[in-house]
C-alpha cells in the first residue's frame, strides 16, 4: 500500500514538473510572438519609408536651391535647436 502511495506521489510530482515546463514554454512563445510582432511593424514601417522615398524620387528633387542656400538652411536649423548654457 505504501509503495502505491509513493508511486502516486512521484506521478503527481512528475505531472507538476511537466505542467511547470509547459507554462515556461508558453511564456517563451508569448515573448517570441511579441518580438515577432514588433519586427513585423518595423518591417512595415521600413517598407513604407522606402516607398515614400521612391515616390519622392519620381516627383523630382527635394531641394532645388544652391549649395549656399542649403548651408544657410542647415545653419538656421542648428541655431534654432541650440540651447544656451551658463551665461550665454
WONOR-V300494 format. One line per field, one symbol per residue. burial: b if it has 9 or more other C-alpha atoms within 8 Angstrom, else e. Layout:
burial=???
//
This chain:
burial=eeeeeeeeeeeeeeeeeeeeeeeeeeeeeeeeeeeeeeeeeeeeeeeeeeeeeeebeeeeeeeeeeeeebeeeeeeeeeeeeeeeeee
//
